[in-house]
């Protein structure tokens, strides 16, 4: 059984402001963010038990790279559950 931390259970809004992807993008620019964090900004929200950043990590893991994900058919993206 995985125990969720406060940070994971309440989503990105509970993170310190200087750790949130959107705020870091605005203050530091896109090169300061990981691909997963950039995806999180695009998808905006995760789903129950999975933050947008974790969803971004899962997408990168599944597709192998941001480029491969961008080139994937929309049907492959729609099949993502977690």
N, C-alpha and C positions, 0 to 999 in steps of 0.2 A: 504494500500500500504506500503510495506516494503522498507525503504530507505537503500541502500547498502553503507557501509562505504568504504573508499578508500582501506582498507585492504581486504575486501571481493570482491571488484569489479576487482582488478588487480591480484588476485591470490597470492599464497604463496611467489612468488619471490619479491613482494612488501613489505613483512613483514620484520621487523628488523632481521638481521642475527641470533641473539641469540634466536629468537622465532621460527625459521624454524625447522620443525621436523628432517630433514636429518642432519642438522648441530648440533642440540641438541643430536641426536643419537651418532654422532661422538665425541662430546665433553663430554657428560654426561653418555652415555650408554643407553641401552634399558629400564632400570627400571625408567628412568626419563620421559619417554613418556607414554601417554595414549594409550589405545588400538586403538582409532581412529587415533592417530598420526602414530602409527606403520602401520596401514592399508594404510594411506596416502602415506607412503614411498613405500609400495608395489604397489599400483595402479598408483603412479607417478603423475597423473593429474586428475583433476575433469572434469567438463564440464561447459559450459556457465552458469554463475551465481552460481556455486557450486564449492568450492575449494576441493582439495583432502581430506583435513581434515574434511570438512563438509560431504563429501561422506562417509568417514570412520565413522563419527557419525551416519549417516543415516543407514549404514549397521549394526552397533552394535544395534541400536534401532530396526531395522526390525528383526534381527535374535536373539536378546537377549543377545548374548555373542560371544566372539571371537571363542570359541570352537564350538558353534553351527554353526557359519558361516563357519568354516573350514570343518565341517562335512556335510554341505549342498551340494546337487547335483549341478553340474556346471550350469545346466539349471536354478536353482533358482537364481544364481548369475547373469546370463546373462539377466534376466528379470528386473534387477534394472535399473530404469530410473532416479530417483533423491532421 
